[in-house]
Amino acid sequence: MSGNIAVIGNSDSIEYFRYLGCEAYETENGVLTEEKFYEVVERRFKIILVTEEVFHRYKDLIRQRSRRTFPVVSIIPDIHGAVWKEGKPLSEGVAFQEIREAVIKAIGQDISGPRE
């Protein structure tokens, strides 16, 4: 399954996925050319994970691709911007918000739990 997954982001945020066998594409300060993004999409991955930094730079392009069935493009938190409390990452930021909105769209209701 990991051969069907690509991860795009800075090396610190994607290194773990590389160890799991995913195809990893490193960025420099969140920069990935549009041509490189399309190259990744054309490789027929089922899932493409991008860090928040990449998402912010290429939001329109990623949302355009997300309208199709495959590949599924999802956001993962960027390790550099993670907010931790009591040894656990807090569920906030654009990654959480995008996943929350996708779930609401898919099932028609917010199941993310109570607001803090």
Phi and psi restraints in degrees (range 20) as a CNS / XPLOR table:
assign (resid 1 and name C) (resid 2 and name N)
       (resid 2 and name CA) (resid 2 and name C) 1.0 -61.9 20.0 2
assign (resid 2 and name N) (resid 2 and name CA)
       (resid 2 and name C) (resid 3 and name N) 1.0 -21.7 20.0 2
assign (resid 2 and name C) (resid 3 and name N)
       (resid 3 and name CA) (resid 3 and name C) 1.0 -70.0 20.0 2
assign (resid 3 and name N) (resid 3 and name CA)
       (resid 3 and name C) (resid 4 and name N) 1.0 -13.1 20.0 2
assign (resid 3 and name C) (resid 4 and name N)
       (resid 4 and name CA) (resid 4 and name C) 1.0 -96.7 20.0 2
assign (resid 4 and name N) (resid 4 and name CA)
       (resid 4 and name C) (resid 5 and name N) 1.0 6.4 20.0 2
assign (resid 4 and name C) (resid 5 and name N)
       (resid 5 and name CA) (resid 5 and name C) 1.0 -119.7 20.0 2
assign (resid 5 and name N) (resid 5 and name CA)
       (resid 5 and name C) (resid 6 and name N) 1.0 130.0 20.0 2
assign (resid 5 and name C) (resid 6 and name N)
       (resid 6 and name CA) (resid 6 and name C) 1.0 -113.3 20.0 2
assign (resid 6 and name N) (resid 6 and name CA)
       (resid 6 and name C) (resid 7 and name N) 1.0 146.0 20.0 2
assign (resid 6 and name C) (resid 7 and name N)
       (resid 7 and name CA) (resid 7 and name C) 1.0 -128.9 20.0 2
assign (resid 7 and name N) (resid 7 and name CA)
       (resid 7 and name C) (resid 8 and name N) 1.0 131.8 20.0 2
assign (resid 7 and name C) (resid 8 and name N)
       (resid 8 and name CA) (resid 8 and name C) 1.0 -123.0 20.0 2
assign (resid 8 and name N) (resid 8 and name CA)
       (resid 8 and name C) (resid 9 and name N) 1.0 125.0 20.0 2
assign (resid 8 and name C) (resid 9 and name N)
       (resid 9 and name CA) (resid 9 and name C) 1.0 167.7 20.0 2
assign (resid 9 and name N) (resid 9 and name CA)
       (resid 9 and name C) (resid 10 and name N) 1.0 -172.7 20.0 2
assign (resid 9 and name C) (resid 10 and name N)
       (resid 10 and name CA) (resid 10 and name C) 1.0 -70.0 20.0 2
assign (resid 10 and name N) (resid 10 and name CA)
       (resid 10 and name C) (resid 11 and name N) 1.0 155.6 20.0 2
assign (resid 10 and name C) (resid 11 and name N)
       (resid 11 and name CA) (resid 11 and name C) 1.0 -59.8 20.0 2
assign (resid 11 and name N) (resid 11 and name CA)
       (resid 11 and name C) (resid 12 and name N) 1.0 -36.7 20.0 2
assign (resid 11 and name C) (resid 12 and name N)
       (resid 12 and name CA) (resid 12 and name C) 1.0 -63.2 20.0 2
assign (resid 12 and name N) (resid 12 and name CA)
       (resid 12 and name C) (resid 13 and name N) 1.0 -36.8 20.0 2
assign (resid 12 and name C) (resid 13 and name N)
       (resid 13 and name CA) (resid 13 and name C) 1.0 -81.1 20.0 2
assign (resid 13 and name N) (resid 13 and name CA)
       (resid 13 and name C) (resid 14 and name N) 1.0 -24.5 20.0 2
assign (resid 13 and name C) (resid 14 and name N)
       (resid 14 and name CA) (resid 14 and name C) 1.0 -108.9 20.0 2
assign (resid 14 and name N) (resid 14 and name CA)
       (resid 14 and name C) (resid 15 and name N) 1.0 -6.4 20.0 2
assign (resid 14 and name C) (resid 15 and name N)
       (resid 15 and name CA) (resid 15 and name C) 1.0 -56.8 20.0 2
assign (resid 15 and name N) (resid 15 and name CA)
       (resid 15 and name C) (resid 16 and name N) 1.0 -42.4 20.0 2
assign (resid 15 and name C) (resid 16 and name N)
       (resid 16 and name CA) (resid 16 and name C) 1.0 -59.3 20.0 2
assign (resid 16 and name N) (resid 16 and name CA)
       (resid 16 and name C) (resid 17 and name N) 1.0 -40.9 20.0 2
assign (resid 16 and name C) (resid 17 and name N)
       (resid 17 and name CA) (resid 17 and name C) 1.0 -65.8 20.0 2
assign (resid 17 and name N) (resid 17 and name CA)
       (resid 17 and name C) (resid 18 and name N) 1.0 -34.3 20.0 2
assign (resid 17 and name C) (resid 18 and name N)
       (resid 18 and name CA) (resid 18 and name C) 1.0 -61.4 20.0 2
assign (resid 18 and name N) (resid 18 and name CA)
       (resid 18 and name C) (resid 19 and name N) 1.0 -42.6 20.0 2
assign (resid 18 and name C) (resid 19 and name N)
       (resid 19 and name CA) (resid 19 and name C) 1.0 -64.3 20.0 2
assign (resid 19 and name N) (resid 19 and name CA)
       (resid 19 and name C) (resid 20 and name N) 1.0 -27.6 20.0 2
assign (resid 19 and name C) (resid 20 and name N)
       (resid 20 and name CA) (resid 20 and name C) 1.0 -79.8 20.0 2
assign (resid 20 and name N) (resid 20 and name CA)
       (resid 20 and name C) (resid 21 and name N) 1.0 -5.8 20.0 2
assign (resid 20 and name C) (resid 21 and name N)
       (resid 21 and name CA) (resid 21 and name C) 1.0 99.8 20.0 2
assign (resid 21 and name N) (resid 21 and name CA)
       (resid 21 and name C) (resid 22 and name N) 1.0 5.4 20.0 2
assign (resid 21 and name C) (resid 22 and name N)
       (resid 22 and name CA) (resid 22 and name C) 1.0 -75.7 20.0 2
assign (resid 22 and name N) (resid 22 and name CA)
       (resid 22 and name C) (resid 23 and name N) 1.0 153.5 20.0 2
assign (resid 22 and name C) (resid 23 and name N)
       (resid 23 and name CA) (resid 23 and name C) 1.0 -78.6 20.0 2
assign (resid 23 and name N) (resid 23 and name CA)
       (resid 23 and name C) (resid 24 and name N) 1.0 120.1 20.0 2
assign (resid 23 and name C) (resid 24 and name N)
       (resid 24 and name CA) (resid 24 and name C) 1.0 -110.0 20.0 2
assign (resid 24 and name N) (resid 24 and name CA)
       (resid 24 and name C) (resid 25 and name N) 1.0 135.0 20.0 2
assign (resid 24 and name C) (resid 25 and name N)
       (resid 25 and name CA) (resid 25 and name C) 1.0 -121.7 20.0 2
assign (resid 25 and name N) (resid 25 and name CA)
       (resid 25 and name C) (resid 26 and name N) 1.0 110.8 20.0 2
assign (resid 25 and name C) (resid 26 and name N)
       (resid 26 and name CA) (resid 26 and name C) 1.0 -81.4 20.0 2
assign (resid 26 and name N) (resid 26 and name CA)
       (resid 26 and name C) (resid 27 and name N) 1.0 144.8 20.0 2
assign (resid 26 and name C) (resid 27 and name N)
       (resid 27 and name CA) (resid 27 and name C) 1.0 -114.4 20.0 2
assign (resid 27 and name N) (resid 27 and name CA)
       (resid 27 and name C) (resid 28 and name N) 1.0 161.1 20.0 2
assign (resid 27 and name C) (resid 28 and name N)
       (resid 28 and name CA) (resid 28 and name C) 1.0 -112.8 20.0 2
assign (resid 28 and name N) (resid 28 and name CA)
       (resid 28 and name C) (resid 29 and name N) 1.0 109.3 20.0 2
assign (resid 28 and name C) (resid 29 and name N)
       (resid 29 and name CA) (resid 29 and name C) 1.0 58.3 20.0 2
assign (resid 29 and name N) (resid 29 and name CA)
       (resid 29 and name C) (resid 30 and name N) 1.0 35.6 20.0 2
assign (resid 29 and name C) (resid 30 and name N)
       (resid 30 and name CA) (resid 30 and name C) 1.0 80.2 20.0 2
assign (resid 30 and name N) (resid 30 and name CA)
       (resid 30 and name C) (resid 31 and name N) 1.0 4.5 20.0 2
assign (resid 30 and name C) (resid 31 and name N)
       (resid 31 and name CA) (resid 31 and name C) 1.0 -90.1 20.0 2
assign (resid 31 and name N) (resid 31 and name CA)
       (resid 31 and name C) (resid 32 and name N) 1.0 125.1 20.0 2
assign (resid 31 and name C) (resid 32 and name N)
       (resid 32 and name CA) (resid 32 and name C) 1.0 -140.0 20.0 2
assign (resid 32 and name N) (resid 32 and name CA)
       (resid 32 and name C) (resid 33 and name N) 1.0 125.8 20.0 2
assign (resid 32 and name C) (resid 33 and name N)
       (resid 33 and name CA) (resid 33 and name C) 1.0 -66.4 20.0 2
assign (resid 33 and name N) (resid 33 and name CA)
       (resid 33 and name C) (resid 34 and name N) 1.0 153.8 20.0 2
assign (resid 33 and name C) (resid 34 and name N)
       (resid 34 and name CA) (resid 34 and name C) 1.0 -59.6 20.0 2
assign (resid 34 and name N) (resid 34 and name CA)
       (resid 34 and name C) (resid 35 and name N) 1.0 -37.4 20.0 2
assign (resid 34 and name C) (resid 35 and name N)
       (resid 35 and name CA) (resid 35 and name C) 1.0 -62.7 20.0 2
assign (resid 35 and name N) (resid 35 and name CA)
       (resid 35 and name C) (resid 36 and name N) 1.0 -42.2 20.0 2
assign (resid 35 and name C) (resid 36 and name N)
       (resid 36 and name CA) (resid 36 and name C) 1.0 -66.1 20.0 2
assign (resid 36 and name N) (resid 36 and name CA)
       (resid 36 and name C) (resid 37 and name N) 1.0 -39.5 20.0 2
assign (resid 36 and name C) (resid 37 and name N)
       (resid 37 and name CA) (resid 37 and name C) 1.0 -61.0 20.0 2
assign (resid 37 and name N) (resid 37 and name CA)
       (resid 37 and name C) (resid 38 and name N) 1.0 -45.8 20.0 2
assign (resid 37 and name C) (resid 38 and name N)
       (resid 38 and name CA) (resid 38 and name C) 1.0 -65.4 20.0 2
assign (resid 38 and name N) (resid 38 and name CA)
       (resid 38 and name C) (resid 39 and name N) 1.0 -33.4 20.0 2
assign (resid 38 and name C) (resid 39 and name N)
       (resid 39 and name CA) (resid 39 and name C) 1.0 -61.8 20.0 2
assign (resid 39 and name N) (resid 39 and name CA)
       (resid 39 and name C) (resid 40 and name N) 1.0 -42.9 20.0 2
assign (resid 39 and name C) (resid 40 and name N)
       (resid 40 and name CA) (resid 40 and name C) 1.0 -63.2 20.0 2
assign (resid 40 and name N) (resid 40 and name CA)
       (resid 40 and name C) (resid 41 and name N) 1.0 -44.9 20.0 2
assign (resid 40 and name C) (resid 41 and name N)
       (resid 41 and name CA) (resid 41 and name C) 1.0 -62.1 20.0 2
assign (resid 41 and name N) (resid 41 and name CA)
       (resid 41 and name C) (resid 42 and name N) 1.0 -40.6 20.0 2
assign (resid 41 and name C) (resid 42 and name N)
       (resid 42 and name CA) (resid 42 and name C) 1.0 -71.0 20.0 2
assign (resid 42 and name N) (resid 42 and name CA)
       (resid 42 and name C) (resid 43 and name N) 1.0 -14.4 20.0 2
assign (resid 42 and name C) (resid 43 and name N)
       (resid 43 and name CA) (resid 43 and name C) 1.0 -75.3 20.0 2
assign (resid 43 and name N) (resid 43 and name CA)
       (resid 43 and name C) (resid 44 and name N) 1.0 1.2 20.0 2
assign (resid 43 and name C) (resid 44 and name N)
       (resid 44 and name CA) (resid 44 and name C) 1.0 66.9 20.0 2
assign (resid 44 and name N) (resid 44 and name CA)
       (resid 44 and name C) (resid 45 and name N) 1.0 40.0 20.0 2
assign (resid 44 and name C) (resid 45 and name N)
       (resid 45 and name CA) (resid 45 and name C) 1.0 -71.5 20.0 2
assign (resid 45 and name N) (resid 45 and name CA)
       (resid 45 and name C) (resid 46 and name N) 1.0 148.8 20.0 2
assign (resid 45 and name C) (resid 46 and name N)
       (resid 46 and name CA) (resid 46 and name C) 1.0 -82.8 20.0 2
assign (resid 46 and name N) (resid 46 and name CA)
       (resid 46 and name C) (resid 47 and name N) 1.0 -35.2 20.0 2
assign (resid 46 and name C) (resid 47 and name N)
       (resid 47 and name CA) (resid 47 and name C) 1.0 -132.2 20.0 2
assign (resid 47 and name N) (resid 47 and name CA)
       (resid 47 and name C) (resid 48 and name N) 1.0 134.1 20.0 2
assign (resid 47 and name C) (resid 48 and name N)
       (resid 48 and name CA) (resid 48 and name C) 1.0 -124.3 20.0 2
assign (resid 48 and name N) (resid 48 and name CA)
       (resid 48 and name C) (resid 49 and name N) 1.0 119.5 20.0 2
assign (resid 48 and name C) (resid 49 and name N)
       (resid 49 and name CA) (resid 49 and name C) 1.0 -101.7 20.0 2
assign (resid 49 and name N) (resid 49 and name CA)
       (resid 49 and name C) (resid 50 and name N) 1.0 132.8 20.0 2
assign (resid 49 and name C) (resid 50 and name N)
       (resid 50 and name CA) (resid 50 and name C) 1.0 -125.2 20.0 2
assign (resid 50 and name N) (resid 50 and name CA)
       (resid 50 and name C) (resid 51 and name N) 1.0 146.6 20.0 2
assign (resid 50 and name C) (resid 51 and name N)
       (resid 51 and name CA) (resid 51 and name C) 1.0 -74.7 20.0 2
assign (resid 51 and name N) (resid 51 and name CA)
       (resid 51 and name C) (resid 52 and name N) 1.0 164.2 20.0 2
assign (resid 51 and name C) (resid 52 and name N)
       (resid 52 and name CA) (resid 52 and name C) 1.0 -58.9 20.0 2
assign (resid 52 and name N) (resid 52 and name CA)
       (resid 52 and name C) (resid 53 and name N) 1.0 -38.1 20.0 2
assign (resid 52 and name C) (resid 53 and name N)
       (resid 53 and name CA) (resid 53 and name C) 1.0 -60.3 20.0 2
assign (resid 53 and name N) (resid 53 and name CA)
       (resid 53 and name C) (resid 54 and name N) 1.0 -44.4 20.0 2
assign (resid 53 and name C) (resid 54 and name N)
       (resid 54 and name CA) (resid 54 and name C) 1.0 -66.7 20.0 2
assign (resid 54 and name N) (resid 54 and name CA)
       (resid 54 and name C) (resid 55 and name N) 1.0 -43.0 20.0 2
assign (resid 54 and name C) (resid 55 and name N)
       (resid 55 and name CA) (resid 55 and name C) 1.0 -57.4 20.0 2
assign (resid 55 and name N) (resid 55 and name CA)
       (resid 55 and name C) (resid 56 and name N) 1.0 -44.6 20.0 2
assign (resid 55 and name C) (resid 56 and name N)
       (resid 56 and name CA) (resid 56 and name C) 1.0 -61.7 20.0 2
assign (resid 56 and name N) (resid 56 and name CA)
       (resid 56 and name C) (resid 57 and name N) 1.0 -38.5 20.0 2
assign (resid 56 and name C) (resid 57 and name N)
       (resid 57 and name CA) (resid 57 and name C) 1.0 -73.3 20.0 2
assign (resid 57 and name N) (resid 57 and name CA)
       (resid 57 and name C) (resid 58 and name N) 1.0 -34.1 20.0 2
assign (resid 57 and name C) (resid 58 and name N)
       (resid 58 and name CA) (resid 58 and name C) 1.0 -124.1 20.0 2
assign (resid 58 and name N) (resid 58 and name CA)
       (resid 58 and name C) (resid 59 and name N) 1.0 32.7 20.0 2
assign (resid 58 and name C) (resid 59 and name N)
       (resid 59 and name CA) (resid 59 and name C) 1.0 -52.8 20.0 2
assign (resid 59 and name N) (resid 59 and name CA)
       (resid 59 and name C) (resid 60 and name N) 1.0 -49.8 20.0 2
assign (resid 59 and name C) (resid 60 and name N)
       (resid 60 and name CA) (resid 60 and name C) 1.0 -64.5 20.0 2
assign (resid 60 and name N) (resid 60 and name CA)
       (resid 60 and name C) (resid 61 and name N) 1.0 -42.9 20.0 2
assign (resid 60 and name C) (resid 61 and name N)
       (resid 61 and name CA) (resid 61 and name C) 1.0 -63.8 20.0 2
assign (resid 61 and name N) (resid 61 and name CA)
       (resid 61 and name C) (resid 62 and name N) 1.0 -43.1 20.0 2
assign (resid 61 and name C) (resid 62 and name N)
       (resid 62 and name CA) (resid 62 and name C) 1.0 -67.6 20.0 2
assign (resid 62 and name N) (resid 62 and name CA)
       (resid 62 and name C) (resid 63 and name N) 1.0 -43.5 20.0 2
assign (resid 62 and name C) (resid 63 and name N)
       (resid 63 and name CA) (resid 63 and name C) 1.0 -64.2 20.0 2
assign (resid 63 and name N) (resid 63 and name CA)
       (resid 63 and name C) (resid 64 and name N) 1.0 -35.7 20.0 2
assign (resid 63 and name C) (resid 64 and name N)
       (resid 64 and name CA) (resid 64 and name C) 1.0 -62.3 20.0 2
assign (resid 64 and name N) (resid 64 and name CA)
       (resid 64 and name C) (resid 65 and name N) 1.0 -44.9 20.0 2
assign (resid 64 and name C) (resid 65 and name N)
       (resid 65 and name CA) (resid 65 and name C) 1.0 -70.4 20.0 2
assign (resid 65 and name N) (resid 65 and name CA)
       (resid 65 and name C) (resid 66 and name N) 1.0 -28.1 20.0 2
assign (resid 65 and name C) (resid 66 and name N)
       (resid 66 and name CA) (resid 66 and name C) 1.0 -71.2 20.0 2
assign (resid 66 and name N) (resid 66 and name CA)
       (resid 66 and name C) (resid 67 and name N) 1.0 -12.0 20.0 2
assign (resid 66 and name C) (resid 67 and name N)
       (resid 67 and name CA) (resid 67 and name C) 1.0 -74.0 20.0 2
assign (resid 67 and name N) (resid 67 and name CA)
       (resid 67 and name C) (resid 68 and name N) 1.0 -18.8 20.0 2
assign (resid 67 and name C) (resid 68 and name N)
       (resid 68 and name CA) (resid 68 and name C) 1.0 -86.6 20.0 2
assign (resid 68 and name N) (resid 68 and name CA)
       (resid 68 and name C) (resid 69 and name N) 1.0 163.2 20.0 2
assign (resid 68 and name C) (resid 69 and name N)
       (resid 69 and name CA) (resid 69 and name C) 1.0 -67.0 20.0 2
assign (resid 69 and name N) (resid 69 and name CA)
       (resid 69 and name C) (resid 70 and name N) 1.0 -50.1 20.0 2
assign (resid 69 and name C) (resid 70 and name N)
       (resid 70 and name CA) (resid 70 and name C) 1.0 -130.5 20.0 2
assign (resid 70 and name N) (resid 70 and name CA)
       (resid 70 and name C) (resid 71 and name N) 1.0 144.4 20.0 2
assign (resid 70 and name C) (resid 71 and name N)
       (resid 71 and name CA) (resid 71 and name C) 1.0 -78.3 20.0 2
assign (resid 71 and name N) (resid 71 and name CA)
       (resid 71 and name C) (resid 72 and name N) 1.0 152.4 20.0 2
assign (resid 71 and name C) (resid 72 and name N)
       (resid 72 and name CA) (resid 72 and name C) 1.0 -78.9 20.0 2
assign (resid 72 and name N) (resid 72 and name CA)
       (resid 72 and name C) (resid 73 and name N) 1.0 124.5 20.0 2
assign (resid 72 and name C) (resid 73 and name N)
       (resid 73 and name CA) (resid 73 and name C) 1.0 -108.7 20.0 2
assign (resid 73 and name N) (resid 73 and name CA)
       (resid 73 and name C) (resid 74 and name N) 1.0 121.3 20.0 2
assign (resid 73 and name C) (resid 74 and name N)
       (resid 74 and name CA) (resid 74 and name C) 1.0 -130.8 20.0 2
assign (resid 74 and name N) (resid 74 and name CA)
       (resid 74 and name C) (resid 75 and name N) 1.0 161.2 20.0 2
assign (resid 74 and name C) (resid 75 and name N)
       (resid 75 and name CA) (resid 75 and name C) 1.0 -105.1 20.0 2
assign (resid 75 and name N) (resid 75 and name CA)
       (resid 75 and name C) (resid 76 and name N) 1.0 139.0 20.0 2
assign (resid 75 and name C) (resid 76 and name N)
       (resid 76 and name CA) (resid 76 and name C) 1.0 -117.1 20.0 2
assign (resid 76 and name N) (resid 76 and name CA)
       (resid 76 and name C) (resid 77 and name N) 1.0 148.7 20.0 2
assign (resid 76 and name C) (resid 77 and name N)
       (resid 77 and name CA) (resid 77 and name C) 1.0 -62.1 20.0 2
assign (resid 77 and name N) (resid 77 and name CA)
       (resid 77 and name C) (resid 78 and name N) 1.0 143.2 20.0 2
assign (resid 77 and name C) (resid 78 and name N)
       (resid 78 and name CA) (resid 78 and name C) 1.0 -83.1 20.0 2
assign (resid 78 and name N) (resid 78 and name CA)
       (resid 78 and name C) (resid 79 and name N) 1.0 127.2 20.0 2
assign (resid 78 and name C) (resid 79 and name N)
       (resid 79 and name CA) (resid 79 and name C) 1.0 -58.8 20.0 2
assign (resid 79 and name N) (resid 79 and name CA)
       (resid 79 and name C) (resid 80 and name N) 1.0 -30.3 20.0 2
assign (resid 79 and name C) (resid 80 and name N)
       (resid 80 and name CA) (resid 80 and name C) 1.0 -72.3 20.0 2
assign (resid 80 and name N) (resid 80 and name CA)
       (resid 80 and name C) (resid 81 and name N) 1.0 -24.6 20.0 2
assign (resid 80 and name C) (resid 81 and name N)
       (resid 81 and name CA) (resid 81 and name C) 1.0 -106.7 20.0 2
assign (resid 81 and name N) (resid 81 and name CA)
       (resid 81 and name C) (resid 82 and name N) 1.0 10.7 20.0 2
assign (resid 81 and name C) (resid 82 and name N)
       (resid 82 and name CA) (resid 82 and name C) 1.0 -66.3 20.0 2
assign (resid 82 and name N) (resid 82 and name CA)
       (resid 82 and name C) (resid 83 and name N) 1.0 141.0 20.0 2
assign (resid 82 and name C) (resid 83 and name N)
       (resid 83 and name CA) (resid 83 and name C) 1.0 -111.2 20.0 2
assign (resid 83 and name N) (resid 83 and name CA)
       (resid 83 and name C) (resid 84 and name N) 1.0 121.7 20.0 2
assign (resid 83 and name C) (resid 84 and name N)
       (resid 84 and name CA) (resid 84 and name C) 1.0 -114.0 20.0 2
assign (resid 84 and name N) (resid 84 and name CA)
       (resid 84 and name C) (resid 85 and name N) 1.0 146.1 20.0 2
assign (resid 84 and name C) (resid 85 and name N)
       (resid 85 and name CA) (resid 85 and name C) 1.0 -144.6 20.0 2
assign (resid 85 and name N) (resid 85 and name CA)
       (resid 85 and name C) (resid 86 and name N) 1.0 126.9 20.0 2
assign (resid 85 and name C) (resid 86 and name N)
       (resid 86 and name CA) (resid 86 and name C) 1.0 53.8 20.0 2
assign (resid 86 and name N) (resid 86 and name CA)
       (resid 86 and name C) (resid 87 and name N) 1.0 41.4 20.0 2
assign (resid 86 and name C) (resid 87 and name N)
       (resid 87 and name CA) (resid 87 and name C) 1.0 77.0 20.0 2
assign (resid 87 and name N) (resid 87 and name CA)
       (resid 87 and name C) (resid 88 and name N) 1.0 7.2 20.0 2
assign (resid 87 and name C) (resid 88 and name N)
       (resid 88 and name CA) (resid 88 and name C) 1.0 -129.4 20.0 2
assign (resid 88 and name N) (resid 88 and name CA)
       (resid 88 and name C) (resid 89 and name N) 1.0 144.4 20.0 2
assign (resid 88 and name C) (resid 89 and name N)
       (resid 89 and name CA) (resid 89 and name C) 1.0 -70.9 20.0 2
assign (resid 89 and name N) (resid 89 and name CA)
       (resid 89 and name C) (resid 90 and name N) 1.0 140.2 20.0 2
assign (resid 89 and name C) (resid 90 and name N)
       (resid 90 and name CA) (resid 90 and name C) 1.0 -79.8 20.0 2
assign (resid 90 and name N) (resid 90 and name CA)
       (resid 90 and name C) (resid 91 and name N) 1.0 145.6 20.0 2
assign (resid 90 and name C) (resid 91 and name N)
       (resid 91 and name CA) (resid 91 and name C) 1.0 -87.8 20.0 2
assign (resid 91 and name N) (resid 91 and name CA)
       (resid 91 and name C) (resid 92 and name N) 1.0 82.8 20.0 2
assign (resid 91 and name C) (resid 92 and name N)
       (resid 92 and name CA) (resid 92 and name C) 1.0 -149.0 20.0 2
assign (resid 92 and name N) (resid 92 and name CA)
       (resid 92 and name C) (resid 93 and name N) 1.0 178.6 20.0 2
assign (resid 92 and name C) (resid 93 and name N)
       (resid 93 and name CA) (resid 93 and name C) 1.0 96.6 20.0 2
assign (resid 93 and name N) (resid 93 and name CA)
       (resid 93 and name C) (resid 94 and name N) 1.0 175.6 20.0 2
assign (resid 93 and name C) (resid 94 and name N)
       (resid 94 and name CA) (resid 94 and name C) 1.0 -67.8 20.0 2
assign (resid 94 and name N) (resid 94 and name CA)
       (resid 94 and name C) (resid 95 and name N) 1.0 -34.1 20.0 2
assign (resid 94 and name C) (resid 95 and name N)
       (resid 95 and name CA) (resid 95 and name C) 1.0 -61.1 20.0 2
assign (resid 95 and name N) (resid 95 and name CA)
       (resid 95 and name C) (resid 96 and name N) 1.0 -48.7 20.0 2
assign (resid 95 and name C) (resid 96 and name N)
       (resid 96 and name CA) (resid 96 and name C) 1.0 -62.3 20.0 2
assign (resid 96 and name N) (resid 96 and name CA)
       (resid 96 and name C) (resid 97 and name N) 1.0 -44.1 20.0 2
assign (resid 96 and name C) (resid 97 and name N)
       (resid 97 and name CA) (resid 97 and name C) 1.0 -63.0 20.0 2
assign (resid 97 and name N) (resid 97 and name CA)
       (resid 97 and name C) (resid 98 and name N) 1.0 -42.7 20.0 2
assign (resid 97 and name C) (resid 98 and name N)
       (resid 98 and name CA) (resid 98 and name C) 1.0 -65.5 20.0 2
assign (resid 98 and name N) (resid 98 and name CA)
       (resid 98 and name C) (resid 99 and name N) 1.0 -42.5 20.0 2
assign (resid 98 and name C) (resid 99 and name N)
       (resid 99 and name CA) (resid 99 and name C) 1.0 -66.0 20.0 2
assign (resid 99 and name N) (resid 99 and name CA)
       (resid 99 and name C) (resid 100 and name N) 1.0 -41.5 20.0 2
assign (resid 99 and name C) (resid 100 and name N)
       (resid 100 and name CA) (resid 100 and name C) 1.0 -59.5 20.0 2
assign (resid 100 and name N) (resid 100 and name CA)
       (resid 100 and name C) (resid 101 and name N) 1.0 -45.8 20.0 2
assign (resid 100 and name C) (resid 101 and name N)
       (resid 101 and name CA) (resid 101 and name C) 1.0 -65.2 20.0 2
assign (resid 101 and name N) (resid 101 and name CA)
       (resid 101 and name C) (resid 102 and name N) 1.0 -36.4 20.0 2
assign (resid 101 and name C) (resid 102 and name N)
       (resid 102 and name CA) (resid 102 and name C) 1.0 -65.6 20.0 2
assign (resid 102 and name N) (resid 102 and name CA)
       (resid 102 and name C) (resid 103 and name N) 1.0 -39.2 20.0 2
assign (resid 102 and name C) (resid 103 and name N)
       (resid 103 and name CA) (resid 103 and name C) 1.0 -67.1 20.0 2
assign (resid 103 and name N) (resid 103 and name CA)
       (resid 103 and name C) (resid 104 and name N) 1.0 -43.6 20.0 2
assign (resid 103 and name C) (resid 104 and name N)
       (resid 104 and name CA) (resid 104 and name C) 1.0 -59.3 20.0 2
assign (resid 104 and name N) (resid 104 and name CA)
       (resid 104 and name C) (resid 105 and name N) 1.0 -43.8 20.0 2
assign (resid 104 and name C) (resid 105 and name N)
       (resid 105 and name CA) (resid 105 and name C) 1.0 -63.8 20.0 2
assign (resid 105 and name N) (resid 105 and name CA)
       (resid 105 and name C) (resid 106 and name N) 1.0 -40.1 20.0 2
assign (resid 105 and name C) (resid 106 and name N)
       (resid 106 and name CA) (resid 106 and name C) 1.0 -72.6 20.0 2
assign (resid 106 and name N) (resid 106 and name CA)
       (resid 106 and name C) (resid 107 and name N) 1.0 -42.5 20.0 2
assign (resid 106 and name C) (resid 107 and name N)
       (resid 107 and name CA) (resid 107 and name C) 1.0 -113.1 20.0 2
assign (resid 107 and name N) (resid 107 and name CA)
       (resid 107 and name C) (resid 108 and name N) 1.0 -6.2 20.0 2
assign (resid 107 and name C) (resid 108 and name N)
       (resid 108 and name CA) (resid 108 and name C) 1.0 83.6 20.0 2
assign (resid 108 and name N) (resid 108 and name CA)
       (resid 108 and name C) (resid 109 and name N) 1.0 10.3 20.0 2
assign (resid 108 and name C) (resid 109 and name N)
       (resid 109 and name CA) (resid 109 and name C) 1.0 -156.1 20.0 2
assign (resid 109 and name N) (resid 109 and name CA)
       (resid 109 and name C) (resid 110 and name N) 1.0 153.4 20.0 2
assign (resid 109 and name C) (resid 110 and name N)
       (resid 110 and name CA) (resid 110 and name C) 1.0 -86.7 20.0 2
assign (resid 110 and name N) (resid 110 and name CA)
       (resid 110 and name C) (resid 111 and name N) 1.0 115.9 20.0 2
assign (resid 110 and name C) (resid 111 and name N)
       (resid 111 and name CA) (resid 111 and name C) 1.0 -113.2 20.0 2
assign (resid 111 and name N) (resid 111 and name CA)
       (resid 111 and name C) (resid 112 and name N) 1.0 18.0 20.0 2
assign (resid 111 and name C) (resid 112 and name N)
       (resid 112 and name CA) (resid 112 and name C) 1.0 -75.8 20.0 2
assign (resid 112 and name N) (resid 112 and name CA)
       (resid 112 and name C) (resid 113 and name N) 1.0 -5.7 20.0 2
assign (resid 112 and name C) (resid 113 and name N)
       (resid 113 and name CA) (resid 113 and name C) 1.0 101.7 20.0 2
assign (resid 113 and name N) (resid 113 and name CA)
       (resid 113 and name C) (resid 114 and name N) 1.0 177.2 20.0 2
assign (resid 113 and name C) (resid 114 and name N)
       (resid 114 and name CA) (resid 114 and name C) 1.0 -69.6 20.0 2
assign (resid 114 and name N) (resid 114 and name CA)
       (resid 114 and name C) (resid 115 and name N) 1.0 149.0 20.0 2
assign (resid 114 and name C) (resid 115 and name N)
       (resid 115 and name CA) (resid 115 and name C) 1.0 -74.6 20.0 2
assign (resid 115 and name N) (resid 115 and name CA)
       (resid 115 and name C) (resid 116 and name N) 1.0 140.4 20.0 2
